[in-house]
Amino acid sequence: MMRLKHCHNYQDFRTLAEKRLPGPIFNYIDGAADDEVTYRRNTASFDDCDLVPNILTGVEDVDISVTIMGQRLDMPFYCSPTALQRLFHHKGEKAVAAAAEKYGTMFGVSSLGTVSLNELRKHKTPQFYQFYFHKDRGLNRAMMENASEAGIEVMMLTVDSITGGNRERDLRTGFSIPFRLTLGGMMQFAIKPMWGINYVTHEKFRLPQLDDHVDMSDGALSIGRYFSEMLDPSMNWADVEEMVKLWDGQFCLKGIMSVEDAKKAVDIGCTGIILSNHGGRQLDGSRSPFDQLAEIVDVVGDKIDVIMDSGVQRGTHVLKALSLGAKAVGGGRSYLFPLAAAGQPGVERALELMRAEIVRGMQLMGCKTISDLSRKNLKFR
Ligand SMILES: Cc1cc2nc3c(=O)[nH]c(=O)nc-3n(C[C@H](O)[C@H](O)[C@H](O)COP(=O)(O)O)c2cc1C
């Protein structure tokens, strides 16, 4: 029987998560949009270049800390915001926040998070609040004020989800909130009874970031309808500029992919951009952030913190992105599978493996600090 101690990498955690989770939930995490071409390319893009080490540099002490958007992190990898974490493990965001705190890194809380911002503040590690833009401007202001009162360090507006991606695995299983399972989907829950027992014996599933403001009780509003009815597809640069001014602090846009948009983010006063395609879950056929990274760093890298996520599974992926000029790198599934596999100890093990891979990689590259990494250490094939 596979256990946490047998998990040595991303694929091991994924296998264990698949064993523990009912199929529809596993596929919600694992799946992506349309033909999942972008999802596959995200990780494959790291294989188009090779690391070129410099040896004999004296690497007994390696410092992998970084500072992004004014926040010091002990490692250059953080946990990207993801929705619905208490469906994956009953401790959800609490487990992720505690693990992030232990490793001195940042974590994001989604608008569709299942633990409140305030409850997570007890973890003394910087927190992103991931925000969606609503038609109701009063609601936007109220949510931002709430985040500000909670002492959130960095506001993160996701800009790649103006409408939901076409996730066909979810259509097949009937995954949605509230659940509308197909018969096949229901059968897959029936064969994983432990998940159901945990679900009903722990505190009630809630979406506290929203249900303080929106009636999500007893299925009054599904997540699908939340996206189609409450979010504002007319959101534009002027709206975001107003938000940046109102927040008056560290503010980043998640899902920037073009050079033009990166420049606009600088112009409206953002302090960071996250190159991301949402882990391939939105626009299939879109470019991978790693493929696009150098072009954007070249134009705005000295004016704004350029960060990336999507497809990162290894410490060497992080080293390649940092060598191109990213300031830090985020991951989604790389901590969600560990969360589903084993809760907080799972996320801790994943972060420990990532930390160890980055340190080992740095030593083998002959680098003592992150600033030693540069494009000289990278060769495209
Ligand atoms: C299950 C799941 C839920 C997610 N929920 C959100 C979300 O609520 N808001 C958001 O901005 N990004 C969300 N993301 C995207 C992640 O923040 C991140 O961009 C993505 O997972 C990176 O790709 P990776 O999984 O290959 O690391 C989600 C991703 C996954 C896998």
PDBQT file of the ligand as one rigid body, heavy atoms in Angstrom, charges set to zero:
ROOT
HETATM    1  C1  LIG A 401      -8.179  22.785  -8.350  1.00  0.00    +0.000 C 
HETATM    2  C2  LIG A 401      -7.686  24.149  -8.720  1.00  0.00    +0.000 A 
HETATM    3  C3  LIG A 401      -8.423  25.265  -8.312  1.00  0.00    +0.000 A 
HETATM    4  C4  LIG A 401      -7.973  26.549  -8.633  1.00  0.00    +0.000 A 
HETATM    5  N1  LIG A 401      -8.665  27.634  -8.170  1.00  0.00    +0.000 NA
HETATM    6  C5  LIG A 401      -8.225  28.892  -8.458  1.00  0.00    +0.000 A 
HETATM    7  C6  LIG A 401      -8.915  30.040  -7.965  1.00  0.00    +0.000 A 
HETATM    8  O1  LIG A 401      -9.912  29.942  -7.257  1.00  0.00    +0.000 OA
HETATM    9  N2  LIG A 401      -8.425  31.257  -8.303  1.00  0.00    +0.000 N 
HETATM   10  C7  LIG A 401      -7.306  31.410  -9.080  1.00  0.00    +0.000 A 
HETATM   11  O2  LIG A 401      -6.911  32.537  -9.369  1.00  0.00    +0.000 OA
HETATM   12  N3  LIG A 401      -6.627  30.342  -9.540  1.00  0.00    +0.000 NA
HETATM   13  C8  LIG A 401      -7.057  29.100  -9.253  1.00  0.00    +0.000 A 
HETATM   14  N4  LIG A 401      -6.365  28.010  -9.725  1.00  0.00    +0.000 N 
HETATM   15  C9  LIG A 401      -5.123  28.221 -10.509  1.00  0.00    +0.000 C 
HETATM   16  C10 LIG A 401      -3.887  28.236  -9.605  1.00  0.00    +0.000 C 
HETATM   17  O3  LIG A 401      -3.837  29.391  -8.795  1.00  0.00    +0.000 OA
HETATM   18  C11 LIG A 401      -2.594  28.196 -10.447  1.00  0.00    +0.000 C 
HETATM   19  O4  LIG A 401      -2.613  29.267 -11.360  1.00  0.00    +0.000 OA
HETATM   20  C12 LIG A 401      -2.432  26.889 -11.207  1.00  0.00    +0.000 C 
HETATM   21  O5  LIG A 401      -2.830  25.797 -10.422  1.00  0.00    +0.000 OA
HETATM   22  C13 LIG A 401      -0.986  26.722 -11.621  1.00  0.00    +0.000 C 
HETATM   23  O6  LIG A 401      -0.807  25.550 -12.348  1.00  0.00    +0.000 OA
HETATM   24  P1  LIG A 401      -0.283  24.159 -11.713  1.00  0.00    +0.000 P 
HETATM   25  O7  LIG A 401      -1.463  23.520 -11.064  1.00  0.00    +0.000 OA
HETATM   26  O8  LIG A 401       0.208  23.414 -12.913  1.00  0.00    +0.000 OA
HETATM   27  O9  LIG A 401       0.803  24.499 -10.729  1.00  0.00    +0.000 OA
HETATM   28  C14 LIG A 401      -6.797  26.713  -9.418  1.00  0.00    +0.000 A 
HETATM   29  C15 LIG A 401      -6.083  25.575  -9.814  1.00  0.00    +0.000 A 
HETATM   30  C16 LIG A 401      -6.506  24.308  -9.475  1.00  0.00    +0.000 A 
HETATM   31  C17 LIG A 401      -5.698  23.120  -9.907  1.00  0.00    +0.000 C 
ENDROOT
TORSDOF 0
